[in-house]
Amino acid sequence: MDKANFTNAVLQFLRRNNPEKPFDSIPTDENLFNIGMLESFSIPSLAMYLEKISQKKLPMENITIEAFYSIDSMFELLQVSYN
């Protein structure tokens, strides 16, 4: 999955899970926790969503809170996990 499609997929997840916070776009390097788009309890469902869209299982040792800070860090998570 290329970065543009990945970004769109993550933005779709964020929109669906934050209907009270409408947005057009989020910079891919923006800390999603700092802007209130993610909370730590969101990580399991987001990890499962990333596995679904990538059609691959994320190694547990790679699932850290830091890996979910931004869209860029999540994209890197997938790259590191599967390359």
C-alpha positions in Angstrom: 0.0 0.0 0.0 1.4 3.4 -1.0 1.6 6.2 1.5 -1.2 8.3 -0.1 -3.7 5.4 0.2 -2.5 4.5 3.7 -3.0 8.2 4.8 -6.5 8.2 3.3 -7.3 4.9 5.1 -6.1 6.2 8.5 -7.9 9.5 8.0 -11.1 7.5 7.3 -10.5 5.6 10.6 -10.0 8.8 12.5 -13.2 10.4 11.1 -15.2 7.4 11.9 -13.9 7.3 15.5 -14.1 11.0 16.1 -17.4 12.2 14.6 -17.4 15.1 17.1 -14.1 16.4 15.7 -14.7 17.2 12.0 -11.5 17.8 9.9 -10.5 17.9 6.3 -6.9 16.8 6.7 -4.2 16.3 9.3 -0.5 16.7 8.6 1.1 13.3 8.5 3.7 14.2 11.1 1.1 15.6 13.5 1.0 14.0 17.0 -2.5 12.5 17.0 -2.5 12.1 20.8 -1.7 15.8 21.3 -4.5 17.0 19.1 -7.0 14.6 20.7 -7.6 12.4 17.7 -6.3 9.3 19.5 -6.2 8.0 23.0 -4.2 5.0 24.3 -7.3 2.8 24.5 -7.8 3.4 20.7 -4.5 1.6 19.8 -5.9 -2.0 19.8 -8.7 -1.1 17.4 -6.4 1.0 15.2 -3.8 -1.8 15.2 -6.5 -4.3 14.0 -7.6 -1.8 11.4 -4.0 -1.4 10.1 -3.7 -5.2 9.9 -7.0 -5.3 8.0 -6.0 -2.7 5.4 -2.4 -4.1 5.0 -3.7 -7.7 5.1 -0.7 -8.6 7.3 -0.3 -9.3 11.0 1.7 -6.7 13.0 4.3 -8.2 15.3 3.4 -7.6 18.9 6.9 -6.3 19.7 6.4 -3.5 17.2 3.1 -2.3 18.6 4.1 0.6 20.9 2.4 3.9 21.7 5.2 5.7 19.8 4.4 3.8 16.7 0.9 5.4 16.7 1.9 9.0 17.3 1.4 10.1 13.7 0.3 8.8 10.3 4.0 8.9 9.4 5.0 6.7 12.4 2.2 4.2 11.6 3.3 4.0 7.9 6.9 3.4 9.2 5.5 0.7 11.5 4.1 -1.2 8.5 7.4 -0.7 6.5 9.5 -2.0 9.4 7.2 -4.8 10.2 7.1 -6.2 6.6 10.5 -5.3 5.0 
